[in-house]
Amino acid sequence: MALARRPDAGPAGPEYAGGRDGRAVQAVRRECSFVALYEGHALADEVIAWLRERGLRLIGVYNMANDRDGRAVQADFLFGR
């Protein structure tokens, strides 16, 4: 099984669509944010939609980070086929 791991470093890349070596990626673990941390930052809903269009669905959310007021800021998301 091919697994792509990507920190929250901008929009999802082409490796999610089929893998760099041509194998279909079966799972993606990606840090996603609920608030913009910098300009041009893809938010969780955009990443979820982008990956869903490519056949990956959200199957888990882990390690939620909250701000001082208890609002969710970011978490690790797991997507799978």
Backbone as a printed PyTorch tensor [residue, N CA C, xyz], in Angstrom:
tensor([[[  0.8470,  -1.1710,   0.0000],
         [  0.0000,   0.0000,   0.0000],
         [  0.8910,   1.2330,   0.0000]],

        [[  0.5980,   2.1820,  -0.8590],
         [  1.3360,   3.4390,  -0.9130],
         [  0.6590,   4.4420,   0.0130]],

        [[  1.4550,   5.0790,   0.8840],
         [  0.9580,   6.0830,   1.8110],
         [  1.7360,   7.3610,   1.5850]],

        [[  1.0230,   8.4570,   1.3760],
         [  1.6670,   9.7620,   1.2260],
         [  1.5080,  10.5160,   2.5380]],

        [[  2.5920,  11.0740,   3.0570],
         [  2.5610,  11.8870,   4.2770],
         [  3.0080,  13.2770,   3.9040]],

        [[  2.1970,  14.2550,   4.2430],
         [  2.5360,  15.6290,   3.8980],
         [  2.1550,  16.5350,   5.0550]],

        [[  3.0870,  17.3600,   5.5270],
         [  2.7240,  18.3450,   6.5430],
         [  1.8730,  19.4360,   5.9080]],

        [[  1.3400,  20.2960,   6.7150],
         [  0.5040,  21.3750,   6.2000],
         [  1.4080,  22.4190,   5.5630]],

        [[  1.7380,  22.1900,   4.3030],
         [  2.7020,  23.0610,   3.6200],
         [  2.1480,  23.5720,   2.3080]],

        [[  0.8780,  23.8980,   2.2870],
         [  0.2820,  24.4070,   1.0630],
         [ -0.6630,  23.4000,   0.4500]],

        [[ -1.0800,  23.6590,  -0.7740],
         [ -2.0610,  22.7890,  -1.4120],
         [ -1.5270,  21.3770,  -1.6210]],

        [[ -2.4320,  20.4520,  -1.7510],
         [ -2.0480,  19.0600,  -2.0110],
         [ -1.2920,  18.9860,  -3.3290]],

        [[ -0.3560,  18.0700,  -3.4240],
         [  0.4720,  17.9670,  -4.6190],
         [  0.0880,  16.8080,  -5.5070]],

        [[  0.7110,  16.7020,  -6.6730],
         [  0.3700,  15.6640,  -7.6390],
         [  0.6430,  14.2570,  -7.1370]],

        [[  1.4970,  14.1020,  -6.1200],
         [  1.7740,  12.7600,  -5.6050],
         [  0.5230,  12.1050,  -5.0400]],

        [[ -0.4890,  12.8990,  -4.6740],
         [ -1.7290,  12.3290,  -4.1500],
         [ -2.5700,  11.6850,  -5.2450]],

        [[ -2.4340,  12.1250,  -6.4650],
         [ -3.2840,  11.6250,  -7.5470],
         [ -2.8970,  10.2280,  -7.9890]],

        [[ -1.6150,   9.9030,  -7.9710],
         [ -1.2360,   8.5870,  -8.4430],
         [  0.1220,   8.1220,  -7.9830]],

        [[  0.7710,   8.8990,  -7.1780],
         [  2.0930,   8.5170,  -6.7010],
         [  3.1670,   8.9180,  -7.6910]],

        [[  4.3150,   9.2110,  -7.1870],
         [  5.4150,   9.6670,  -8.0450],
         [  5.8960,   8.5750,  -8.9790]],

        [[  5.7530,   7.3200,  -8.5580],
         [  6.2290,   6.2260,  -9.3990],
         [  5.0970,   5.5680, -10.1760]],

        [[  3.9100,   6.1780, -10.1930],
         [  2.7940,   5.6560, -10.9670],
         [  1.8460,   4.7570, -10.1970]],

        [[  2.2270,   4.3150,  -8.9940],
         [  1.3070,   3.5010,  -8.1910],
         [  0.2400,   4.4020,  -7.5980]],

        [[ -0.9610,   3.9010,  -7.5240],
         [ -2.0440,   4.6740,  -6.9160],
         [ -1.8230,   4.7520,  -5.4110]],

        [[ -1.8790,   5.9340,  -4.8710],
         [ -1.7780,   6.1290,  -3.4300],
         [ -3.0750,   5.6330,  -2.8060]],

        [[ -2.9660,   4.8000,  -1.7920],
         [ -4.1370,   4.2380,  -1.1220],
         [ -4.5420,   5.0310,   0.1130]],

        [[ -3.5940,   5.7600,   0.6930],
         [ -3.8820,   6.5230,   1.9040],
         [ -2.9980,   7.7630,   1.9550]],

        [[ -3.5370,   8.8130,   2.5660],
         [ -2.8070,  10.0660,   2.7410],
         [ -2.9920,  10.5070,   4.1850]],

        [[ -1.8940,  10.8440,   4.8420],
         [ -1.9440,  11.4700,   6.1570],
         [ -1.4670,  12.8970,   5.9580]],

        [[ -2.3100,  13.8520,   6.3450],
         [ -1.9830,  15.2540,   6.0870],
         [ -2.4130,  16.1260,   7.2440]],

        [[ -1.5380,  17.0170,   7.6550],
         [ -1.8790,  18.0210,   8.6490],
         [ -2.7260,  19.0700,   7.9490]],

        [[ -3.9100,  19.3590,   8.4760],
         [ -4.8090,  20.3520,   7.8780],
         [ -5.1860,  21.3920,   8.9260]],

        [[ -5.3900,  22.6090,   8.4620],
         [ -5.7510,  23.7100,   9.3550],
         [ -7.1790,  24.1610,   9.1100]],

        [[ -7.8070,  24.6300,  10.1870],
         [ -9.1580,  25.1710,  10.1140],
         [ -9.1400,  26.6870,   9.9960]],

        [[ -7.9900,  27.2990,  10.2520],
         [ -7.8100,  28.7460,  10.1130],
         [ -6.5500,  28.9830,   9.2860]],

        [[ -6.5470,  30.0540,   8.5050],
         [ -5.3870,  30.3650,   7.6650],
         [ -4.2190,  30.8010,   8.5440]],

        [[ -3.0990,  30.1220,   8.3790],
         [ -1.9010,  30.4600,   9.1440],
         [ -0.9570,  31.3480,   8.3460]],

        [[ -1.1640,  31.4290,   7.0390],
         [ -0.3880,  32.2990,   6.1630],
         [ -1.1730,  32.4920,   4.8690]],

        [[ -0.7770,  33.4710,   4.0740],
         [ -1.4840,  33.7900,   2.8290],
         [ -1.3910,  32.6280,   1.8410]],

        [[ -2.5180,  32.3080,   1.2110],
         [ -2.5520,  31.2410,   0.2300],
         [ -2.6580,  29.8480,   0.8290]],

        [[ -2.8650,  29.7810,   2.1220],
         [ -2.9350,  28.5290,   2.8690],
         [ -4.2430,  27.7940,   2.5500]],

        [[ -4.1500,  26.5400,   2.0960],
         [ -5.3390,  25.7270,   1.8350],
         [ -5.9110,  25.2550,   3.1690]],

        [[ -7.1960,  25.5020,   3.3940],
         [ -7.8400,  25.0890,   4.6350],
         [ -8.3780,  23.6670,   4.5220]],

        [[ -8.7440,  23.0980,   5.6610],
         [ -9.1730,  21.7020,   5.7270],
         [-10.2780,  21.3860,   4.7270]],

        [[-11.2840,  22.2430,   4.6210],
         [-12.3910,  21.9350,   3.7060],
         [-11.9330,  21.8930,   2.2480]],

        [[-10.9720,  22.7180,   1.8820],
         [-10.4450,  22.7040,   0.5170],
         [ -9.6350,  21.4360,   0.2470]],

        [[ -8.8370,  21.0340,   1.2270],
         [ -8.0270,  19.8230,   1.0830],
         [ -8.9340,  18.5970,   0.9950]],

        [[ -9.9570,  18.5460,   1.8560],
         [-10.9060,  17.4290,   1.8300],
         [-11.5650,  17.3280,   0.4630]],

        [[-12.0360,  18.4510,  -0.0820],
         [-12.6960,  18.4530,  -1.3940],
         [-11.7340,  18.0200,  -2.4960]],

        [[-10.4970,  18.5270,  -2.4650],
         [ -9.5060,  18.2040,  -3.4940],
         [ -9.2030,  16.7120,  -3.5040]],

        [[ -8.9960,  16.1480,  -2.3130],
         [ -8.6820,  14.7230,  -2.2320],
         [ -9.8960,  13.8560,  -2.5670]],

        [[-11.0960,  14.2970,  -2.1830],
         [-12.3060,  13.5380,  -2.5130],
         [-12.4830,  13.4480,  -4.0260]],

        [[-12.2090,  14.5330,  -4.7370],
         [-12.2980,  14.5250,  -6.2080],
         [-11.3440,  13.5040,  -6.8160]],

        [[-10.3220,  13.1310,  -6.0810],
         [ -9.3240,  12.1700,  -6.5640],
         [ -9.5040,  10.7920,  -5.9370]],

        [[-10.6790,  10.5730,  -5.3420],
         [-11.0250,   9.2500,  -4.8500],
         [-10.5980,   8.9190,  -3.4380]],

        [[-10.1280,   9.9010,  -2.6850],
         [ -9.7200,   9.6720,  -1.2950],
         [-10.7500,  10.3090,  -0.3670]],

        [[-11.2130,   9.5430,   0.6150],
         [-12.2090,  10.0800,   1.5480],
         [-11.6090,  10.1990,   2.9420]],

        [[-12.1310,  11.1210,   3.7100],
         [-11.6640,  11.3360,   5.0750],
         [-12.0980,  10.1600,   5.9400]],

        [[-11.1370,   9.5170,   6.6180],
         [-11.4780,   8.3770,   7.4710],
         [-11.0800,   8.5830,   8.9300]],

        [[-10.3770,   9.6750,   9.2390],
         [-10.0420,   9.9380,  10.6330],
         [ -9.4000,  11.2920,  10.8390]],

        [[ -9.6110,  11.8500,  12.0310],
         [ -9.0050,  13.1260,  12.4290],
         [ -8.3520,  12.8960,  13.7930]],

        [[ -7.0640,  13.2360,  13.9150],
         [ -6.2890,  12.9260,  15.1110],
         [ -5.4540,  14.1330,  15.5430]],

        [[ -5.0390,  14.1250,  16.7890],
         [ -4.0950,  15.1250,  17.3160],
         [ -4.5690,  16.5600,  17.1170]],

        [[ -5.8120,  16.8380,  17.4630],
         [ -6.3850,  18.1710,  17.3100],
         [ -5.6230,  19.1790,  18.1680]],

        [[ -5.2590,  20.2960,  17.5650],
         [ -4.6220,  21.4020,  18.2910],
         [ -5.6310,  22.5360,  18.3960]],

        [[ -5.7690,  23.0800,  19.5910],
         [ -6.7210,  24.1630,  19.8370],
         [ -5.9860,  25.4250,  20.2670]],

        [[ -6.6260,  26.5720,  20.0370],
         [ -6.0470,  27.8220,  20.5250],
         [ -6.4210,  28.0060,  22.0010]],

        [[ -6.0140,  29.1120,  22.5880],
         [ -6.2700,  29.3520,  24.0140],
         [ -7.7480,  29.4270,  24.3580]],

        [[ -8.5780,  29.7490,  23.3560],
         [-10.0230,  29.8370,  23.5840],
         [-10.7300,  28.5130,  23.3160]],

        [[ -9.9730,  27.4770,  23.0140],
         [-10.5520,  26.1600,  22.7850],
         [-11.0030,  25.8970,  21.3610]],

        [[-10.7590,  26.8400,  20.4510],
         [-11.1520,  26.6440,  19.0450],
         [-10.1320,  25.7690,  18.3290]],

        [[-10.6390,  24.8750,  17.4870],
         [ -9.7590,  23.9940,  16.7140],
         [ -8.9390,  24.8220,  15.7320]],

        [[ -7.6390,  24.5710,  15.6800],
         [ -6.7380,  25.2680,  14.7650],
         [ -6.2770,  24.3280,  13.6620]],

        [[ -5.7960,  23.1470,  14.0320],
         [ -5.3600,  22.1800,  13.0350],
         [ -5.3410,  20.7880,  13.6370]],

        [[ -5.2380,  19.7820,  12.7520],
         [ -5.2120,  18.3860,  13.1780],
         [ -4.5840,  17.5540,  12.0700]],

        [[ -4.2540,  16.3150,  12.4010],
         [ -3.7930,  15.3530,  11.4020],
         [ -5.0150,  14.6510,  10.8300]],

        [[ -5.1140,  14.6270,   9.5110],
         [ -6.2380,  13.9910,   8.8330],
         [ -5.7300,  12.7580,   8.1080]],

        [[ -6.5260,  11.6890,   8.1480],
         [ -6.1990,  10.4670,   7.4290],
         [ -7.2610,  10.2400,   6.3660]],

        [[ -6.8060,  10.0670,   5.1310],
         [ -7.6860,   9.8190,   3.9880],
         [ -7.3620,   8.4500,   3.4180]],

        [[ -8.3680,   7.7740,   2.8780],
         [ -8.1310,   6.4750,   2.2640],
         [ -9.0780,   6.2160,   1.1120]],

        [[ -8.7340,   5.2000,   0.3150],
         [ -9.5830,   4.7990,  -0.8170],
         [-10.5440,   3.7350,  -0.3820]]])
